[in-house]
Every structure is written in structure tokens, then in C-alpha cells.
Amino acid sequence: MKIRVAETADAAAIQTIYAPIVRETAISFEDEPPIVAEMARRIQDTLAVYPYLVAEDGDHLLGYVYASPHRARAAYRWSVDVTAYVTEGARRGGVGRALYGALLEILTRQGFHSAYAGIALPNDASVALHEAVGFEAPGRLP
């Protein structure tokens, strides 16, 4: 498995990973899967400031992770929200941990000090992944 910076050319593969999550679960916080062009725009916009990484095995994307602004006010400028998605066949195989490890290392080098992940519950797999890479649940929003 190789982890690298995402490119807009990865948008179709990322959309393929993301679309079923949007359609079949409530964990994405979106109603409709974005089209490939929208995914490409999101990659490009994110990379202007934040890391957006993919994990690949040969020609297949296994998952992706990225950071985004946490909140708009100046005091939050060194805090980020983080998101990770792994294709169904690669889940629980260390892909998410590897992606988060690389992302958090880059964010630290960039000077960010706090990373937050919002998880729609119930989602035992996501909770386990985030706990495995050091996240703690400070509270729950109903």
C-alpha cells in the first residue's frame, strides 16, 4: 500500500468509494453523492491549504483522508476537522490507520495542534478507528 497526495484525477475513484456511503448510510452528512466534477473541485480546494491523501494498492484506491477548517473564528486557525473513508473491501485492514498516521504527521508539520472528527452514531468501526489513532470523545451532540 502506498499513501500519496490526492490529485484531481483521483476524483472518480474517490467518488466510487464515497457514493455508497452517502446513499446507504447517514454517516456522511450529505443527502446525495457528489458528482465526479464536484469531488475534483473539493480535492483542489482542500489542497490549497490542507492535506488530502489517498491510499492505493497498484491501480486501486483503498481510501482517502483529508483535513478542513474546524471553525471560522481566528482562534481556531490551528485546528482542523478530519475525515477518512475506506472502500468496503479494505476496511479493518489498517488502511484507515495508515492514512490517519500520515495525515496527522503532515498536520503537525504544518503547525496545526488540534484535529476533530465528527462521527454519526452508531458507527462502531469509525469510533474504533479514531480511538486507535488517539482521538478521544469529549462529548456527544444529539
Backbone bond lengths (Angstrom), bond angles and torsions (degrees), N, CA, C in turn:
res aa  C-N    CA-C-N  psi(-1)  N-CA   C-N-CA  omega(-1)  CA-C   N-CA-C  phi
1 M - - - 1.443 - - 1.526 109.07 -
2 K 1.314 114.82 137.16 1.465 122.08 179.07 1.525 108.29 -120.68
3 I 1.317 116.03 136.21 1.460 121.34 174.78 1.516 107.78 -109.98
4 R 1.328 115.46 131.81 1.466 120.45 -178.62 1.523 109.25 -146.62
5 V 1.325 114.83 170.24 1.458 121.24 175.97 1.525 108.70 -69.42
6 A 1.317 115.89 135.86 1.465 120.98 178.24 1.524 110.09 -66.90
7 E 1.315 114.39 154.84 1.463 122.61 174.92 1.520 107.52 -127.23
8 T 1.324 116.76 158.68 1.460 118.78 178.21 1.527 110.85 -61.04
9 A 1.327 117.66 -25.46 1.466 121.17 176.94 1.530 112.03 -65.51
10 D 1.329 117.85 -15.14 1.463 122.06 177.76 1.523 112.56 -84.18
11 A 1.323 117.44 -4.23 1.466 120.99 -172.46 1.524 113.03 -56.90
12 A 1.322 118.59 -40.84 1.473 120.10 -178.45 1.529 110.63 -65.24
13 A 1.316 117.21 -42.65 1.462 120.17 179.92 1.529 110.84 -68.28
14 I 1.318 116.79 -38.45 1.461 120.59 177.65 1.520 109.99 -65.85
15 Q 1.313 116.89 -41.95 1.465 120.88 178.45 1.530 110.41 -62.66
16 T 1.326 117.56 -36.19 1.462 121.84 178.18 1.532 111.16 -64.43
17 I 1.315 117.45 -37.01 1.465 121.48 176.76 1.526 110.35 -70.98
18 Y 1.317 115.97 -42.35 1.465 121.82 -171.08 1.528 113.72 -79.93
19 A 1.311 118.41 -38.47 1.469 121.82 -173.03 1.526 113.56 -54.25
20 P 1.339 120.46 -48.06 1.466 118.26 179.82 1.528 113.29 -65.10
21 I 1.319 117.16 -28.77 1.457 120.50 177.90 1.524 109.46 -66.80
22 V 1.334 116.26 -41.38 1.460 120.12 178.08 1.527 110.44 -67.02
23 R 1.335 116.53 -45.84 1.469 120.86 -176.22 1.522 113.65 -69.59
24 E 1.325 117.57 -36.20 1.463 121.09 -167.99 1.524 115.06 -107.75
25 T 1.336 117.88 -6.61 1.464 120.17 -178.51 1.530 109.86 -137.85
26 A 1.316 114.88 174.80 1.470 121.14 175.22 1.519 111.38 -104.96
27 I 1.320 118.14 6.86 1.466 119.82 -170.81 1.515 114.77 -79.46
28 S 1.328 118.85 -13.01 1.466 119.85 -176.50 1.521 113.37 -89.04
29 F 1.322 117.61 -16.75 1.456 123.66 -176.19 1.532 112.41 66.03
30 E 1.329 117.74 19.55 1.463 122.45 175.20 1.529 108.54 -120.35
31 D 1.340 116.15 151.54 1.463 120.96 -179.94 1.517 113.01 -89.53
32 E 1.325 116.65 -36.85 1.466 122.31 -177.34 1.521 109.45 -128.28
33 P 1.327 117.69 141.14 1.469 119.42 177.35 1.524 110.78 -64.57
34 P 1.320 117.49 131.91 1.462 119.96 176.21 1.531 110.35 -64.40
35 I 1.324 116.09 148.56 1.466 119.87 176.09 1.527 109.05 -75.98
36 V 1.306 116.30 167.08 1.467 121.60 -176.04 1.525 111.54 -57.36
37 A 1.326 117.55 -42.50 1.471 120.13 -180.00 1.528 111.67 -60.65
38 E 1.320 116.65 -37.66 1.463 120.42 177.40 1.526 110.64 -67.78
39 M 1.314 117.47 -39.69 1.467 119.94 177.43 1.529 110.08 -62.78
40 A 1.334 117.35 -40.66 1.466 121.15 178.17 1.525 110.15 -62.20
41 R 1.331 117.07 -42.22 1.461 120.68 178.52 1.528 110.53 -62.82
42 R 1.325 116.91 -41.94 1.464 120.43 179.32 1.525 111.38 -62.92
43 I 1.313 116.88 -42.51 1.468 120.31 177.76 1.524 109.91 -59.03
44 Q 1.321 115.91 -50.66 1.467 121.07 -178.10 1.529 110.98 -60.46
45 D 1.322 117.32 -46.96 1.463 120.77 -179.23 1.525 111.68 -63.66
46 T 1.310 117.21 -41.16 1.464 120.92 -180.00 1.519 110.84 -63.44
47 L 1.325 116.67 -46.55 1.462 120.99 -175.73 1.527 113.73 -65.40
48 A 1.316 117.84 -13.22 1.465 119.78 176.48 1.529 111.22 -63.78
49 V 1.342 117.18 -26.80 1.467 120.85 -177.44 1.526 112.51 -133.88
50 Y 1.315 117.05 -37.29 1.459 121.45 -169.24 1.525 111.38 -117.41
51 P 1.331 116.96 159.79 1.464 119.88 175.78 1.526 112.18 -74.27
52 Y 1.316 114.67 145.44 1.472 123.51 173.43 1.520 104.32 -139.16
53 L 1.310 116.94 112.03 1.460 122.16 -173.04 1.518 111.69 -118.22
54 V 1.331 115.74 152.78 1.461 121.52 173.82 1.519 108.86 -126.58
55 A 1.329 115.23 152.52 1.461 122.03 172.02 1.520 106.28 -110.87
56 E 1.316 115.63 131.42 1.458 119.12 -179.28 1.512 110.77 -131.87
57 D 1.314 114.46 152.22 1.453 122.89 174.83 1.517 105.49 -127.43
58 G 1.318 116.56 100.44 1.457 119.91 -173.53 1.515 109.53 66.43
59 D 1.322 116.63 -122.56 1.462 121.54 -179.40 1.521 113.13 -93.98
60 H 1.322 118.54 4.87 1.464 121.64 -174.24 1.528 111.10 -108.36
61 L 1.323 116.14 129.32 1.449 120.62 173.35 1.525 108.30 -80.84
62 L 1.321 115.32 129.23 1.469 121.48 -179.17 1.525 112.08 -96.48
63 G 1.309 116.33 -25.86 1.446 120.09 -178.39 1.505 111.46 177.89
64 Y 1.332 114.78 176.71 1.454 120.10 179.17 1.517 110.05 -151.47
65 V 1.319 115.04 160.21 1.454 122.58 -178.89 1.524 107.64 -149.40
66 Y 1.331 115.72 146.31 1.460 117.92 177.46 1.519 109.81 -154.67
67 A 1.331 114.76 166.19 1.454 122.16 176.02 1.521 108.41 -115.10
68 S 1.331 115.01 157.04 1.461 121.67 178.03 1.529 107.88 -149.47
69 P 1.329 117.16 168.77 1.469 118.64 -179.09 1.524 110.86 -60.64
70 H 1.322 115.68 142.21 1.460 119.84 177.93 1.532 111.00 -81.25
71 R 1.298 116.66 -53.23 1.462 122.34 177.55 1.521 108.38 -149.16
72 A 1.315 115.88 163.53 1.461 120.95 -172.12 1.526 114.45 -80.49
73 R 1.278 119.79 -28.21 1.461 120.71 -174.52 1.526 111.49 -68.92
74 A 1.328 115.36 150.94 1.467 122.47 -173.23 1.524 113.68 -55.66
75 A 1.310 117.89 -35.66 1.468 120.51 -177.94 1.532 112.59 -62.96
76 Y 1.333 117.00 -19.03 1.462 120.99 -178.65 1.526 113.12 -96.96
77 R 1.323 118.57 7.36 1.470 120.37 -173.08 1.524 113.67 -61.57
78 W 1.329 117.98 -21.67 1.464 120.36 179.74 1.527 111.55 -105.52
79 S 1.321 115.83 21.13 1.462 122.35 175.49 1.524 108.48 -119.74
80 V 1.316 116.87 148.12 1.457 121.51 -179.07 1.521 110.64 -136.48
81 D 1.319 114.90 156.97 1.455 121.84 165.85 1.520 106.51 -95.82
82 V 1.313 117.10 147.08 1.463 120.99 179.15 1.521 109.89 -128.09
83 T 1.315 114.62 149.79 1.456 122.02 -177.96 1.512 109.23 -141.46
84 A 1.330 116.52 138.55 1.465 121.18 176.79 1.515 109.56 -138.29
85 Y 1.330 115.29 140.56 1.458 121.85 174.13 1.523 108.58 -136.75
86 V 1.320 115.50 138.33 1.465 122.12 179.88 1.521 107.69 -125.00
87 T 1.327 116.43 137.98 1.457 120.58 179.15 1.528 110.08 -61.26
88 E 1.307 116.15 147.64 1.460 121.24 -171.70 1.529 113.33 -52.27
89 G 1.303 118.62 -44.38 1.456 121.51 -176.75 1.516 114.97 -69.66
90 A 1.339 117.42 -12.91 1.465 120.98 -177.87 1.521 113.26 -109.65
91 R 1.311 117.41 1.91 1.466 120.26 -178.71 1.523 111.08 -67.47
92 R 1.312 114.49 147.66 1.477 123.88 -179.24 1.528 112.20 64.21
93 G 1.325 115.29 26.21 1.457 119.94 178.30 1.515 113.51 -116.60
94 G 1.330 117.95 11.76 1.461 121.88 178.37 1.519 114.54 93.11
95 V 1.331 117.73 -1.46 1.470 120.64 -179.14 1.522 110.26 -65.04
96 G 1.320 117.31 -49.26 1.462 120.91 -179.41 1.520 111.98 -59.87
97 R 1.312 116.95 -42.93 1.472 120.48 178.55 1.518 111.16 -62.73
98 A 1.325 116.64 -43.65 1.461 120.05 179.90 1.528 111.05 -64.03
99 L 1.326 116.32 -42.89 1.461 119.93 178.98 1.527 110.72 -63.06
100 Y 1.321 116.68 -47.66 1.464 119.13 179.56 1.529 111.33 -63.58
101 G 1.319 117.74 -38.98 1.462 119.92 178.04 1.518 111.49 -58.06
102 A 1.329 116.42 -46.18 1.463 120.72 179.32 1.526 110.86 -66.72
103 L 1.330 117.08 -43.94 1.469 120.84 -178.90 1.521 110.81 -61.82
104 L 1.321 117.65 -48.84 1.458 120.74 -176.77 1.525 111.62 -64.91
105 E 1.315 117.37 -33.60 1.467 120.68 176.26 1.527 110.75 -64.43
106 I 1.323 116.91 -44.93 1.474 120.87 178.70 1.524 109.96 -64.07
107 L 1.325 117.49 -45.09 1.461 120.54 -179.71 1.530 111.48 -60.07
108 T 1.319 116.88 -39.08 1.462 120.90 177.24 1.521 110.26 -62.81
109 R 1.326 117.19 -44.91 1.473 120.72 178.55 1.521 111.71 -64.16
110 Q 1.327 117.28 -30.10 1.461 121.26 178.01 1.531 112.28 -77.55
111 G 1.326 117.44 -10.38 1.454 121.16 178.31 1.518 115.05 98.62
112 F 1.317 118.12 3.92 1.458 120.13 177.14 1.523 108.41 -73.28
113 H 1.324 116.57 144.55 1.467 119.28 -176.92 1.517 114.22 -119.59
114 S 1.326 118.44 -15.04 1.463 120.40 179.55 1.520 109.77 -135.85
115 A 1.325 115.96 133.84 1.466 121.73 176.75 1.520 107.61 -125.09
116 Y 1.330 115.19 134.44 1.453 121.71 -177.31 1.525 110.09 -123.07
117 A 1.326 115.38 141.62 1.462 120.68 177.35 1.521 108.17 -127.41
118 G 1.316 116.68 127.55 1.458 121.19 175.45 1.521 108.65 -96.38
119 I 1.306 117.54 127.20 1.456 122.09 -176.95 1.524 108.90 -122.82
120 A 1.322 117.02 121.88 1.460 121.16 173.96 1.527 107.78 -74.15
121 L 1.317 115.87 128.47 1.467 120.51 -177.63 1.520 110.74 -104.46
122 P 1.310 117.60 150.29 1.459 127.65 1.67 1.534 111.42 -79.14
123 N 1.312 115.29 142.60 1.458 122.23 177.90 1.532 107.57 -160.90
124 D 1.319 115.32 72.35 1.465 121.26 -174.75 1.519 112.74 -56.80
125 A 1.332 117.80 -38.55 1.468 120.36 -177.85 1.526 110.74 -65.05
126 S 1.317 117.77 -42.97 1.460 120.53 179.90 1.523 111.26 -68.66
127 V 1.320 116.76 -41.06 1.455 119.94 176.96 1.528 109.56 -59.47
128 A 1.322 117.40 -46.14 1.472 121.24 -179.71 1.521 111.39 -61.78
129 L 1.333 117.39 -43.17 1.465 120.46 178.43 1.522 110.68 -60.09
130 H 1.313 116.76 -50.03 1.456 119.75 -176.77 1.528 112.01 -65.07
131 E 1.314 117.40 -38.66 1.461 119.75 175.88 1.526 111.07 -65.11
132 A 1.335 117.07 -37.01 1.472 121.33 -179.30 1.519 112.41 -64.40
133 V 1.334 117.01 -27.80 1.470 119.07 -179.77 1.529 111.92 -101.83
134 G 1.342 116.98 10.59 1.451 120.65 170.51 1.514 117.60 105.54
135 F 1.321 118.31 1.33 1.469 119.42 177.78 1.522 109.65 -74.50
136 E 1.322 115.02 148.91 1.458 121.83 175.79 1.521 108.21 -123.91
137 A 1.306 116.75 149.20 1.458 121.23 178.67 1.524 109.59 -88.80
138 P 1.333 117.87 103.38 1.474 119.46 -179.20 1.527 112.28 -78.63
139 G 1.312 117.06 -14.48 1.455 120.71 -179.56 1.511 110.52 172.20
140 R 1.308 115.74 -179.52 1.470 121.58 -179.21 1.505 109.11 -131.81
141 L 1.316 115.29 140.04 1.451 121.36 173.74 1.520 107.45 -104.22
142 P 1.319 117.12 120.51 1.476 117.97 -178.00 1.526 111.34 -68.94
